[in-house]
Amino acid sequence: MKIKRSAGEHIFEVFNIVFMALIILVMTYPLLYTIFASMSDANRLIAHNGLLIKPLGFSLEAYKMMSKNSNIINGYMNTLFIVTAGTAVNIFLTSLGAYFMSTDGLMFKKPINIMIIVTMYFSGGIIPMYFNVISLGLENSLWAMIFPTAINTFNLIVMSSAFRSIPVSIKESAYLDGAGEMCMLFKMILPLSKATIAVMILYYGVDHWNEWFNAALFLNDRRLYPLQLILREILIQNDTSAMSQGVMMEDQFAISETIKYAVTVAATLPILCVYPFLQKYFEKGVMIGAVKG
Protein backbone atom coordinates (compact mmCIF):
# COMPACT_ATOMS: atom_id res chain seq x y z
CA MET A 1 0.00 0.00 0.00
CA LYS A 2 1.49 3.30 -1.11
CA ILE A 3 1.27 6.29 1.19
CA LYS A 4 0.12 9.41 -0.58
CA ARG A 5 2.61 12.20 -0.23
CA SER A 6 1.62 15.81 0.19
CA ALA A 7 2.59 18.63 -2.14
CA GLY A 8 4.94 20.02 0.52
CA GLU A 9 6.85 16.72 0.68
CA HIS A 10 7.27 16.68 -3.11
CA ILE A 11 8.54 20.28 -3.07
CA PHE A 12 10.94 19.47 -0.24
CA GLU A 13 12.29 16.43 -2.15
CA VAL A 14 12.82 18.48 -5.32
CA PHE A 15 14.60 21.16 -3.29
CA ASN A 16 16.89 18.55 -1.73
CA ILE A 17 17.76 17.08 -5.13
CA VAL A 18 18.54 20.49 -6.63
CA PHE A 19 20.52 21.56 -3.58
CA MET A 20 22.62 18.37 -3.53
CA ALA A 21 23.21 18.63 -7.28
CA LEU A 22 24.56 22.16 -6.80
CA ILE A 23 26.86 20.99 -4.00
CA ILE A 24 28.17 18.17 -6.20
CA LEU A 25 28.78 20.65 -9.02
CA VAL A 26 30.62 23.09 -6.75
CA MET A 27 32.81 20.30 -5.36
CA THR A 28 33.63 18.56 -8.66
CA TYR A 29 34.07 21.56 -10.95
CA PRO A 30 37.56 22.55 -9.64
CA LEU A 31 38.73 19.00 -10.36
CA LEU A 32 37.16 19.03 -13.83
CA TYR A 33 38.66 22.45 -14.51
CA THR A 34 42.13 21.17 -13.60
CA ILE A 35 41.74 18.12 -15.87
CA PHE A 36 40.40 20.17 -18.79
CA ALA A 37 43.15 22.78 -18.38
CA SER A 38 45.88 20.14 -18.32
CA MET A 39 44.62 18.80 -21.66
CA SER A 40 44.21 22.20 -23.31
CA ASP A 41 46.37 24.02 -25.80
CA ALA A 42 48.63 26.28 -23.73
CA ASN A 43 48.18 29.48 -25.77
CA ARG A 44 44.39 29.13 -25.95
CA LEU A 45 44.22 28.45 -22.21
CA ILE A 46 46.17 31.61 -21.38
CA ALA A 47 43.83 33.68 -23.58
CA HIS A 48 40.69 32.08 -22.11
CA ASN A 49 38.54 33.80 -19.48
CA GLY A 50 35.57 32.40 -17.55
CA LEU A 51 34.35 28.85 -17.08
CA LEU A 52 36.07 25.91 -18.70
CA ILE A 53 33.69 23.09 -19.64
CA LYS A 54 35.95 21.19 -22.05
CA PRO A 55 39.61 21.13 -23.15
CA LEU A 56 40.56 24.02 -25.40
CA GLY A 57 42.19 22.36 -28.38
CA PHE A 58 42.94 18.91 -26.99
CA SER A 59 46.66 18.52 -26.31
CA LEU A 60 48.80 16.22 -24.12
CA GLU A 61 51.92 18.35 -24.52
CA ALA A 62 51.93 19.24 -20.81
CA TYR A 63 52.03 15.55 -19.83
CA LYS A 64 54.85 14.92 -22.32
CA MET A 65 56.80 17.80 -20.83
CA MET A 66 56.11 16.55 -17.32
CA SER A 67 57.50 13.10 -18.15
CA LYS A 68 60.84 14.72 -19.04
CA ASN A 69 61.38 15.82 -15.45
CA SER A 70 63.28 13.10 -13.60
CA ASN A 71 62.27 14.69 -10.29
CA ILE A 72 58.64 13.75 -10.96
CA ILE A 73 59.53 10.07 -11.46
CA ASN A 74 61.75 10.02 -8.37
CA GLY A 75 59.03 11.81 -6.42
CA TYR A 76 56.50 9.17 -7.43
CA MET A 77 58.83 6.34 -6.39
CA ASN A 78 59.61 8.00 -3.06
CA THR A 79 55.96 8.68 -2.35
CA LEU A 80 54.96 5.11 -3.20
CA PHE A 81 57.58 3.81 -0.76
CA ILE A 82 56.45 6.20 1.96
CA VAL A 83 52.79 5.31 1.47
CA THR A 84 53.41 1.54 1.35
CA ALA A 85 55.96 1.20 4.14
CA GLY A 86 54.44 3.97 6.24
CA THR A 87 50.92 2.59 6.11
CA ALA A 88 52.18 -0.90 7.02
CA VAL A 89 54.03 0.50 10.04
CA ASN A 90 50.98 2.60 10.99
CA ILE A 91 48.54 -0.32 10.87
CA PHE A 92 50.88 -2.65 12.79
CA LEU A 93 51.65 -0.22 15.63
CA THR A 94 48.12 1.17 15.80
CA SER A 95 46.73 -2.37 16.06
CA LEU A 96 49.05 -3.15 18.95
CA GLY A 97 48.11 0.05 20.77
CA ALA A 98 44.40 -0.39 20.09
CA TYR A 99 44.49 -3.96 21.38
CA PHE A 100 46.06 -2.73 24.61
CA MET A 101 43.48 0.03 25.02
CA SER A 102 40.57 -2.35 24.37
CA THR A 103 41.73 -5.06 26.80
CA ASP A 104 40.15 -5.00 30.26
CA GLY A 105 41.90 -5.67 33.55
CA LEU A 106 45.41 -4.47 32.63
CA MET A 107 47.58 -2.76 35.23
CA PHE A 108 47.90 1.04 34.85
CA LYS A 109 45.62 0.94 31.83
CA LYS A 110 43.59 4.03 32.78
CA PRO A 111 46.51 6.45 33.39
CA ILE A 112 48.25 5.22 30.24
CA ASN A 113 45.06 5.78 28.20
CA ILE A 114 44.79 9.29 29.66
CA MET A 115 48.38 10.08 28.64
CA ILE A 116 47.66 8.80 25.13
CA ILE A 117 44.51 10.91 24.79
CA VAL A 118 46.31 14.03 26.05
CA THR A 119 48.56 13.88 22.97
CA MET A 120 45.49 14.70 20.85
CA TYR A 121 45.35 18.16 22.41
CA PHE A 122 48.97 18.94 23.34
CA SER A 123 52.24 18.29 21.53
CA GLY A 124 55.87 19.15 22.05
CA GLY A 125 55.97 21.28 18.91
CA ILE A 126 58.11 21.31 15.80
CA ILE A 127 61.48 22.05 17.42
CA PRO A 128 61.46 19.10 19.88
CA MET A 129 60.27 16.81 17.10
CA TYR A 130 63.08 18.05 14.86
CA PHE A 131 65.76 17.41 17.48
CA ASN A 132 64.21 14.02 18.24
CA VAL A 133 64.42 12.98 14.59
CA ILE A 134 68.01 14.27 14.34
CA SER A 135 69.05 12.37 17.49
CA LEU A 136 67.63 9.15 16.03
CA GLY A 137 69.75 9.58 12.91
CA LEU A 138 66.76 9.83 10.59
CA GLU A 139 67.70 13.14 8.96
CA ASN A 140 67.80 12.99 5.16
CA SER A 141 66.11 9.59 5.20
CA LEU A 142 62.67 8.53 3.97
CA TRP A 143 62.11 6.89 7.36
CA ALA A 144 61.87 10.40 8.81
CA MET A 145 58.55 10.58 6.97
CA ILE A 146 57.29 7.38 8.63
CA PHE A 147 58.43 6.87 12.23
CA PRO A 148 57.64 10.33 13.73
CA THR A 149 53.98 9.89 12.67
CA ALA A 150 53.75 6.14 13.21
CA ILE A 151 50.57 6.36 15.34
CA ASN A 152 47.74 8.86 15.01
CA THR A 153 45.87 9.16 18.32
CA PHE A 154 42.45 9.64 16.73
CA ASN A 155 42.91 6.54 14.56
CA LEU A 156 44.12 4.64 17.62
CA ILE A 157 40.94 5.50 19.51
CA VAL A 158 38.70 4.57 16.57
CA MET A 159 40.41 1.20 16.18
CA SER A 160 40.32 0.45 19.91
CA SER A 161 36.59 1.21 19.95
CA ALA A 162 36.12 -1.20 17.05
CA PHE A 163 38.05 -3.89 18.95
CA ARG A 164 35.80 -3.35 22.00
CA SER A 165 32.71 -3.96 19.86
CA ILE A 166 33.78 -7.56 19.22
CA PRO A 167 31.78 -9.90 21.51
CA VAL A 168 33.62 -11.00 24.62
CA SER A 169 32.42 -14.57 24.05
CA ILE A 170 34.61 -14.84 20.94
CA LYS A 171 37.67 -13.78 22.90
CA GLU A 172 36.88 -16.14 25.77
CA SER A 173 36.45 -19.10 23.44
CA ALA A 174 39.82 -18.33 21.84
CA TYR A 175 41.48 -18.18 25.25
CA LEU A 176 39.93 -21.54 26.17
CA ASP A 177 41.44 -23.02 23.01
CA GLY A 178 44.89 -21.85 24.13
CA ALA A 179 45.27 -18.67 22.06
CA GLY A 180 47.88 -16.18 23.28
CA GLU A 181 47.68 -12.41 23.01
CA MET A 182 49.42 -12.15 19.62
CA CYS A 183 47.39 -15.04 18.24
CA MET A 184 44.22 -13.37 19.55
CA LEU A 185 45.11 -10.08 17.85
CA PHE A 186 46.28 -11.31 14.44
CA LYS A 187 44.06 -14.37 13.99
CA MET A 188 40.85 -13.26 15.73
CA ILE A 189 40.58 -9.50 16.25
CA LEU A 190 42.05 -8.16 13.02
CA PRO A 191 40.12 -10.53 10.68
CA LEU A 192 36.90 -9.41 12.40
CA SER A 193 37.82 -5.73 11.96
CA LYS A 194 38.44 -5.61 8.20
CA ALA A 195 36.16 -2.60 7.68
CA THR A 196 37.96 -0.55 10.32
CA ILE A 197 41.37 -1.57 8.99
CA ALA A 198 40.32 -0.50 5.48
CA VAL A 199 39.37 2.92 6.84
CA MET A 200 42.68 3.17 8.70
CA ILE A 201 44.55 2.31 5.49
CA LEU A 202 42.66 5.09 3.73
CA TYR A 203 43.35 7.63 6.50
CA TYR A 204 47.04 6.82 6.84
CA GLY A 205 47.56 6.38 3.10
CA VAL A 206 46.07 9.78 2.26
CA ASP A 207 48.10 11.43 5.03
CA HIS A 208 51.34 9.95 3.69
CA TRP A 209 50.44 10.77 0.09
CA ASN A 210 49.80 14.43 0.90
CA GLU A 211 52.74 14.85 3.29
CA TRP A 212 55.27 17.51 2.35
CA PHE A 213 56.02 19.50 5.52
CA ASN A 214 58.14 16.84 7.25
CA ALA A 215 59.94 16.28 3.95
CA ALA A 216 60.81 19.99 3.81
CA LEU A 217 62.16 19.77 7.37
CA PHE A 218 64.18 16.57 7.23
CA LEU A 219 65.16 15.93 3.60
CA ASN A 220 68.07 17.75 1.99
CA ASP A 221 68.71 15.47 -0.99
CA ARG A 222 66.37 16.31 -3.87
CA ARG A 223 66.51 12.67 -4.98
CA LEU A 224 64.56 11.82 -1.81
CA TYR A 225 61.85 14.45 -2.26
CA PRO A 226 58.29 13.03 -2.31
CA LEU A 227 55.90 13.98 -5.07
CA GLN A 228 54.03 16.60 -3.05
CA LEU A 229 57.20 18.54 -2.28
CA ILE A 230 58.10 18.57 -5.98
CA LEU A 231 54.54 19.74 -6.73
CA ARG A 232 54.88 22.50 -4.14
CA GLU A 233 58.04 23.79 -5.79
CA ILE A 234 56.34 23.81 -9.18
CA LEU A 235 53.21 25.61 -7.97
CA ILE A 236 54.68 28.06 -5.47
CA GLN A 237 58.15 28.72 -6.84
CA ASN A 238 56.89 28.54 -10.45
CA ASP A 239 59.81 26.25 -11.32
CA THR A 240 58.97 24.47 -14.58
CA SER A 241 62.27 25.10 -16.32
CA ALA A 242 63.30 21.44 -16.15
CA MET A 243 60.16 20.46 -18.05
CA SER A 244 59.94 23.26 -20.62
CA GLN A 245 63.42 22.99 -22.06
CA GLY A 246 63.44 23.08 -25.84
CA VAL A 247 60.30 25.23 -25.97
CA MET A 248 60.52 28.67 -27.60
CA MET A 249 60.91 31.48 -25.08
CA GLU A 250 57.57 33.11 -25.93
CA ASP A 251 55.75 29.81 -25.37
CA GLN A 252 57.44 28.86 -22.09
CA PHE A 253 55.06 30.88 -19.92
CA ALA A 254 51.99 29.38 -21.59
CA ILE A 255 53.22 25.78 -21.42
CA SER A 256 54.30 26.26 -17.80
CA GLU A 257 50.67 26.94 -16.87
CA THR A 258 49.39 23.70 -18.38
CA ILE A 259 52.31 21.80 -16.81
CA LYS A 260 51.14 22.96 -13.38
CA TYR A 261 47.69 21.54 -14.03
CA ALA A 262 49.14 18.30 -15.42
CA VAL A 263 51.33 17.76 -12.36
CA THR A 264 48.35 18.44 -10.08
CA VAL A 265 46.30 15.80 -11.91
CA ALA A 266 49.17 13.32 -11.74
CA ALA A 267 49.50 13.88 -7.98
CA THR A 268 45.77 13.54 -7.31
CA LEU A 269 44.69 10.76 -9.66
CA PRO A 270 46.11 7.76 -7.74
CA ILE A 271 44.18 8.60 -4.56
CA LEU A 272 41.00 9.16 -6.59
CA CYS A 273 41.45 5.70 -8.13
CA VAL A 274 42.01 3.96 -4.79
CA TYR A 275 39.18 5.61 -2.88
CA PRO A 276 36.22 3.90 -4.67
CA PHE A 277 37.56 0.47 -3.65
CA LEU A 278 37.62 1.47 0.04
CA GLN A 279 34.48 3.60 0.05
CA LYS A 280 32.14 0.71 0.94
CA TYR A 281 34.11 0.17 4.16
CA PHE A 282 34.32 3.85 5.06
CA GLU A 283 31.03 4.46 6.87
CA LYS A 284 30.88 0.98 8.39
CA GLY A 285 34.44 1.12 9.66
CA VAL A 286 34.03 4.48 11.39
CA MET A 287 30.55 3.83 12.80
CA ILE A 288 31.60 0.53 14.37
CA GLY A 289 33.79 2.53 16.72
CA ALA A 290 30.87 4.77 17.63
CA VAL A 291 28.66 1.92 18.87
CA LYS A 292 30.74 1.37 21.99
CA GLY A 293 32.91 4.14 23.39
Beta strands, then each sheet from edge to edge (+ up, - down):
end
